[in-house]
Amino acid sequence: MKLIYFLLTLITFSANAQIETLNWDEARINGKLELTISKRDFEAVYKKADKIVTPDYADICGSDEDSNFQYYFYKELQYEIDNGIMNFRKITFDKKSSFFFSYKGKKFNANTKLDDLKTLFPEAVKSVDKDAPEAGFLLGSGSDLDDNLWRFTFKKGVLVAIESFFPC
């Protein structure tokens, strides 16, 4: 059932939402942690991972048998780690979350409502069906050198996740 809501949400995204972007270099976790960081620097602040998972590369588009990355999980954060360098992939929010996502002076957490993002992403917010049980929008990368997309997911009107991913 969740998959159906998610697919319906993706279908309702307008083309205008793709125009708006989020720049990787301007975003932070807890206002200071960069989205690309060395494993050593991350663990100097946050200690060790809760778990590290090696994915089945055959199930991930864009990867091949030479891939060597792993998923690094720490509390509500998910990073992709390759050769000691960690790249942000996802942050999940709930009322107990100890992390927040910041961008252009705004903090995003489990209390963030869709309307709170109108000033940063007006077209993307306009495209969302606010009555859907699960809703969201996509943003571009904000960089000509990067082709990742950003997915903001809301449930019951509040932000539950921000994810950076590469479409196939």
N, C-alpha and C positions, 0 to 999 in steps of 0.2 A: 504494500500500500504506500509506503514511504517513497518507493521508486516512482510510482505513478504521480505523486505530488511533485516530486523533484522534476520529472520530465515535463509536467504541465508548467511548472515554474520556468524551466528553460525555454519552453515554447513561447511563453508570454514576454520574454525579454525583447525589448525593442532594439532596433538597429542603433538608435541614439545612444543607448547605454555603452556601446562599444567605443564611442567617441571619447567618453570620459576615462581618465586614467588614474592610476595610483603609482607613483614613482618609488621603486624599491629602495633607493638610496635615502629617501626622506622618511621612511617608515621605521618604527622602532618597537621593541617589546619593552614594556615598563619604562618608556621614555628614554632609555639609554642603550639597550641591547640591540646591536645591528642585526639585520636579517641574514647577513653573511658574516660568519665568525669562525675562528679556529676552535677546534674541540678543546684545546688547552685553555684558551681564554674563557670559553663558556664554563668549563668545569672549575675554573678558578673562582667564579662567582656562584654558580648554581650546583656545584658538585657533580656527581655521576648520574648517568641516565637511569631512569626507572627500568627501561628495557631497550635493547637494540635488536632490530629485526632485519634479517636479510630476506628481501622479497623474492618471489619467483619472477625473474626478469622476463620470462616468456609472456607473463600476464600484463606487462607494462609496456604501453606503446612507446616507441622511440628508444627502447633499450634493446640490447642484444646480448649474446653469450659473453662478450667482453666486458659487460657492465660489472662494476664492482662497488656500487653504492649500497648503503644500508639506511634504514629508517631509525632515527634516534628519538626516543620519546622521553620527555621529562615533564611530569605533571600534565598540564593542559597543552603543552607545546609538542609539535612534531617537526623535526628537521630531517633533511637528507644529508647524510655524511659520506664524503668521498675523499680519500687521501688526507684525512685530518681537517678538512674544511666542511663546515656545516652551513647549509642553506635552508632558510625557513620554508616550511610547507604548509603548516596549519596551526591555528590556535583555536581551542574550543572553550567556550564560556559557560559557566553556570554560577549560581549565587555564591559558591565557595571558591571561585577562581581567585588565585593570587596574582594572576598576570592580566595585563591590559595591553592593547595595541594602540600605538599613537601615530598620528599622521597630521601634519600641518597644525600642530597645537591642539588637536582634538584627541580625546581618549575614548577608546571603544572598549566596552566590557559587557558584562551580563545585564547591565541596566540601560544599554544603548537601544533606543527605539529607532525605527526607520526614519521618522521625521527629524531625528537628531542629525541625520546625514544630509539633509537637504542643502545645506550651504556648501558642502564639499562636492556632492554628486547629484545635482538637481535633476538631470535628465534620467539618470539611472533610478532614482527614487520614484520619479513619476511613472516609470514603466512597471512598477511592482503592483501586483494585486494584493492590496492590504487585507483583504478578507480571507485569503487562503490560509489554511492552517500552517503551511510551511511556504515561505516565500524567499526571494532573494534576487540578487542582480550580479551581473558580471561587469568587470572593468578591464581595460587594457593595461599594459605594463608601464606606460609613460616613458618608454625608452625605445629608440629605433633599433638598438642592439639586442633587445630581449623580446621574446615572443610569448612570455608567460601571461596568463590571465589571472584575475583575482575574482574569487567567488565569496560573496557575503550572504550568509544564510540566517534567516529569521524564523523563529517559531513563536507563536502566540504573541507576536508583535515586538519581540526583543531579539537582539543579536545572539546567536548561539555559536557561530563559527566564522572565521576568515581563513580562506585557503588560497594558496598560490599554486598554480598547476600549469602544465604545458599541454595544450590541446594537440591531438594527432591530426 
